[in-house]
Amino acid sequence: MLKILLLCNDPVTLALMRASADALKGVLDAFDDAADLQRKLNKGTNGLPVAVVLDLAALAARGIRLANACTRVRQTLPDAKIGVIASATHWVDDVIVEWAREAGADYAVAQINPWRWNMTGERLLNELIGDRDTVDAAMRRITPYVRAAAQTTSGGAQARVIAAAEADGIDLAALAFRMQRSGGVNIADRSYLLRVYPECFVASESIVWLERALRIDREKAIAIGLALQAAGLIYHVAREQIFDYGNYYFRVAQLPPRWTLDRFYSLVRSDAGFSVADRTSRGTAYASCFVGSEAVDWMLVQNYTLNQAMSCGQRLLDVSLAHHVLDEHPFKNDKLFYRFYRDEQRLE
């Protein structure tokens, strides 16, 4: 028996986690407002072990940092396991997992969905429960729920292409690493319409490379490229083009050596970070925001490469530390306005 406190407002995640709790003969107590976290923690456990699962987007909506939420949990329920869902992204790597652990959580997964259930929901339950046999038995019971969700849920295109590549045995992270090593794709500075794009490769050339390196046909190579893009492991230089066979410039996402998300966030939020101010665009005022291109310029001064700056900026969005003010764009090196979620509460 297990009690799961789940902070989440996504109906698919709720349905799958509810089915999991039932299969584990446990109790799911779901809520969608992070302001209710302390009240839920205070309700008591009825002698059951407790796991607390926190959706970063739901925390961000209330301007609550993950570290603060984990501290509340530890103070009230010291033995509770804490899981994190990074619902704004379909891919979580070691950097994000380590950031979550430094904040006080036990593990972090990407958006929970039926197409990548084994890599998200099932993996999270394994980390929280610590009994693989028990989880495996429960997962067999919820397989019909996962299949039904995959058949009835609209959207999820990015999760599906990642899942398809993983089902073919492709290690996407290892492939992205291989692409930028010796013998990989041709990465170079390139120009278009008098503008230089550093550290990029041509999509059509990379497709030919994938065909040869993996011994696959063109259709499969494009599908794997789309999976790499969906996972954020490669990205279009202007974040505007879907991966396809053409003269499109892409980069392999790259973070600075020994880079940590918590240290980076603390720095950019300090007086030494980039400018956060009230701004106006086309007659509309936007309070407490920063400009994407200014953030990139600031990182370049810190000796980041352009690729590293773009990759670090996107990480802020992936873990719901920041977002485009209208939620219409990923992180771009452009005059677009972004806001830290912690500043949202001050505007209400």
C-alpha positions in Angstrom: 0.0 0.0 0.0 1.2 3.5 -0.9 -0.3 7.0 -0.7 0.7 9.2 -3.6 0.2 13.0 -3.4 0.1 14.2 -7.0 0.3 17.9 -7.9 -0.8 17.9 -11.6 -3.5 19.3 -13.8 -2.9 17.2 -16.9 -5.8 14.7 -17.4 -3.7 12.0 -19.1 -1.1 12.0 -16.4 -3.9 11.9 -13.8 -5.6 9.0 -15.4 -2.4 6.9 -15.8 -1.2 7.7 -12.2 -4.7 6.9 -10.8 -4.7 3.5 -12.6 -1.2 2.9 -11.2 -2.2 3.7 -7.7 -5.2 1.3 -8.0 -2.9 -1.5 -9.4 -0.5 -0.9 -6.5 -3.4 -1.1 -4.1 -2.6 2.4 -3.0 -4.3 5.8 -2.7 -4.0 8.7 -5.1 -4.7 12.2 -3.7 -4.5 14.5 -6.7 -4.6 18.3 -6.6 -3.9 21.0 -9.2 -3.0 24.1 -7.2 0.5 24.2 -5.5 -1.0 26.5 -2.9 -2.7 23.4 -1.5 0.5 21.5 -1.0 1.0 22.2 2.7 -2.7 21.4 3.4 -2.3 18.1 1.6 0.9 17.3 3.5 -0.9 18.0 6.8 -3.7 15.6 6.2 -1.8 12.6 7.6 -0.8 9.3 6.0 -3.0 6.8 7.9 0.2 4.8 8.4 0.9 4.4 4.7 4.3 5.2 3.1 3.9 8.4 1.1 5.3 9.5 -2.3 4.9 13.1 -3.4 4.9 13.8 -7.1 5.2 17.5 -8.2 4.6 18.8 -11.7 7.1 21.7 -12.3 4.6 23.6 -14.4 2.0 23.5 -11.6 4.7 24.8 -9.1 5.7 27.5 -11.6 2.1 28.7 -11.9 2.3 29.6 -8.2 5.9 30.9 -8.4 7.1 28.2 -6.1 10.7 26.9 -6.6 11.2 23.2 -6.5 13.7 23.5 -3.6 11.2 25.3 -1.5 8.5 22.7 -2.2 10.8 19.8 -1.4 11.7 21.5 1.9 8.1 21.7 2.8 7.7 18.0 2.1 10.8 17.0 4.1 9.8 19.1 7.1 6.3 17.6 7.2 6.9 14.1 6.0 10.6 13.4 6.4 10.4 9.8 5.0 8.4 10.7 1.9 9.8 10.0 -1.5 9.6 13.0 -3.9 9.3 12.7 -7.7 9.3 15.5 -10.2 7.5 15.7 -13.6 9.1 18.2 -16.1 5.9 18.4 -18.1 7.1 21.1 -20.4 9.6 18.8 -22.1 9.6 15.3 -23.6 13.1 14.6 -22.6 15.0 14.7 -19.3 18.7 14.1 -19.1 21.2 13.7 -16.2 21.5 17.5 -15.8 17.8 17.9 -15.1 17.7 14.8 -12.8 20.7 16.1 -10.9 19.2 19.6 -10.6 16.0 18.0 -9.1 18.1 15.9 -6.7 20.0 19.0 -5.5 16.6 20.7 -4.9 15.7 17.7 -2.6 13.8 15.4 -4.9 14.6 11.7 -5.5 14.1 11.6 -9.2 12.7 13.5 -12.3 11.0 12.4 -15.5 9.7 14.1 -18.6 6.1 14.7 -19.4 4.1 11.5 -18.5 2.2 10.2 -21.5 1.1 6.8 -22.9 3.7 6.7 -25.7 6.7 6.9 -23.3 5.0 5.5 -20.2 7.8 3.1 -19.5 10.4 5.9 -19.6 8.3 8.3 -17.6 5.5 7.1 -15.3 6.8 3.5 -14.9 10.4 4.7 -14.3 9.2 7.3 -11.7 7.2 4.6 -9.8 10.3 2.4 -9.8 12.4 5.1 -8.3 9.8 6.1 -5.7 8.8 2.6 -4.6 12.1 0.8 -5.0 10.6 -2.6 -5.6 10.8 -3.5 -9.2 8.9 -6.7 -8.9 5.9 -4.9 -7.3 6.0 -2.2 -10.0 6.3 -4.7 -12.8 3.3 -6.6 -11.6 1.3 -3.4 -11.3 2.3 -2.2 -14.8 0.9 -5.4 -16.3 -2.4 -4.5 -14.9 -2.4 -0.9 -16.3 -1.3 -1.9 -19.8 -5.0 -1.6 -21.1 -5.2 2.0 -19.7 -1.9 2.9 -21.4 -3.1 1.5 -24.7 -6.5 3.3 -24.4 -4.9 6.6 -23.6 -2.5 6.2 -26.6 -5.5 5.6 -28.9 -7.8 8.3 -27.6 -5.5 11.1 -26.7 -5.0 13.8 -29.3 -1.6 15.5 -29.8 1.5 13.9 -28.4 3.3 14.0 -31.8 6.7 14.7 -30.3 6.3 12.0 -27.7 5.3 9.5 -30.4 8.3 10.1 -32.6 10.7 9.8 -29.6 8.9 6.5 -28.6 9.2 5.1 -32.1 12.9 5.8 -32.2 13.4 4.2 -28.8 11.3 1.2 -29.9 13.8 0.7 -32.7 16.6 0.5 -30.2 18.0 4.0 -30.9 19.8 5.6 -28.0 19.1 9.2 -28.9 21.5 10.8 -26.5 24.3 8.6 -27.6 23.5 9.3 -31.2 23.5 13.1 -30.7 26.9 12.8 -29.0 28.2 10.7 -31.9 27.0 13.2 -34.4 29.3 15.9 -33.1 32.4 13.7 -32.7 35.1 12.8 -35.2 33.4 11.0 -38.1 30.1 12.6 -37.3 28.1 15.2 -39.2 29.9 18.2 -40.7 29.6 21.0 -38.2 30.8 24.4 -39.3 29.9 28.0 -39.4 27.5 28.7 -42.3 25.9 31.8 -43.8 22.5 32.6 -45.3 21.3 36.0 -46.5 24.4 37.7 -45.2 24.0 36.2 -41.7 26.4 33.8 -40.2 25.2 30.8 -38.2 28.0 29.2 -36.1 28.4 25.6 -35.2 25.7 24.1 -37.4 25.1 21.2 -39.8 22.9 20.9 -42.9 19.8 18.7 -42.4 20.1 17.0 -45.7 23.7 16.1 -45.1 22.9 14.8 -41.7 20.2 12.6 -43.1 22.7 11.0 -45.5 25.1 10.5 -42.6 22.3 8.8 -40.6 21.5 6.5 -43.5 25.1 5.4 -43.6 25.9 5.3 -39.9 22.8 3.4 -38.9 22.2 1.5 -42.2 18.7 2.7 -42.6 16.6 4.2 -45.4 15.8 7.9 -45.9 12.4 7.8 -44.3 13.7 6.2 -41.2 16.6 8.6 -41.0 14.2 11.6 -41.2 12.1 10.0 -38.4 15.2 9.7 -36.2 16.1 13.3 -36.9 12.6 14.3 -35.9 13.0 12.3 -32.7 16.3 14.0 -31.9 14.6 17.4 -32.4 11.6 16.4 -30.3 14.0 15.5 -27.5 15.7 18.8 -27.8 19.0 17.1 -28.7 19.2 19.0 -32.0 17.4 22.2 -32.9 17.0 24.5 -35.9 19.2 27.5 -35.6 16.2 29.9 -35.5 13.9 27.3 -33.9 11.5 27.7 -36.8 12.0 24.6 -39.0 10.9 21.0 -38.6 13.7 18.6 -39.4 13.5 17.4 -43.0 15.5 16.8 -46.1 16.6 20.3 -47.2 19.2 23.0 -46.8 18.2 23.7 -43.2 20.7 24.6 -40.5 20.6 22.7 -37.3 22.8 22.4 -34.2 23.5 19.6 -31.7 22.4 21.1 -28.4 25.4 21.6 -26.1 25.8 22.8 -22.5 29.0 24.3 -21.1 31.4 21.8 -19.3 30.4 21.3 -15.6 27.3 23.4 -16.1 24.6 23.1 -13.5 21.1 24.4 -13.8 20.8 25.6 -10.2 24.0 27.6 -10.3 23.1 29.1 -13.7 19.6 30.1 -12.5 21.0 31.7 -9.3 23.4 33.7 -11.4 20.9 35.0 -14.0 18.6 36.0 -11.2 21.3 37.9 -9.3 22.3 41.5 -9.9 25.1 40.2 -12.2 22.5 38.5 -14.4 20.8 39.8 -17.5 18.3 42.6 -17.4 14.7 42.0 -16.2 12.5 45.0 -16.7 9.1 46.3 -17.7 8.9 46.4 -21.5 6.5 47.4 -24.3 5.9 45.9 -27.7 3.4 47.1 -30.3 1.6 49.2 -27.6 1.3 46.3 -25.1 3.2 46.5 -21.8 4.9 43.4 -20.4 6.1 43.6 -16.8 9.2 42.0 -15.4 10.5 40.3 -18.4 13.8 39.7 -20.2 14.7 39.7 -23.9 15.9 36.5 -25.5 18.6 38.2 -27.6 19.8 40.2 -24.6 20.0 37.0 -22.5 22.1 35.4 -25.3 24.4 38.5 -25.5 24.9 38.3 -21.7 25.9 34.6 -21.9 28.3 35.3 -24.8 30.0 37.8 -22.4 30.3 35.0 -19.9 32.3 33.1 -22.6 29.5 30.7 -23.6 29.4 29.8 -27.3 26.2 30.7 -29.1 25.1 27.1 -29.1 25.7 26.8 -25.4 23.7 30.1 -24.8 20.8 28.8 -26.9 20.8 25.4 -25.1 21.0 27.0 -21.6 18.2 29.4 -22.4 15.9 26.6 -23.5 16.7 24.7 -20.3 15.0 27.5 -18.4 11.8 26.8 -20.3 12.1 23.0 -20.2 12.0 22.9 -16.4 9.4 25.7 -16.1 11.7 28.3 -14.6 10.8 30.7 -17.4 8.5 31.0 -20.4 7.6 33.2 -23.3 5.2 35.9 -22.0 2.5 34.6 -24.4 3.6 31.0 -24.4 4.0 31.1 -28.1 7.8 30.5 -28.6 10.7 28.3 -27.5 13.8 30.2 -26.5 15.1 32.2 -29.4 18.0 34.6 -30.0 15.5 37.3 -30.9 13.7 40.3 -29.5 11.1 38.2 -27.8 10.0 38.7 -24.2 10.3 35.9 -21.6 9.5 36.0 -17.9 10.6 34.0 -14.9 7.7 32.2 -13.3 8.6 33.4 -9.9 7.9 36.9 -11.1 4.4 36.0 -12.2 3.0 36.1 -8.7 4.2 39.6 -8.1 2.1 40.8 -11.1 -1.2 39.4 -9.7 
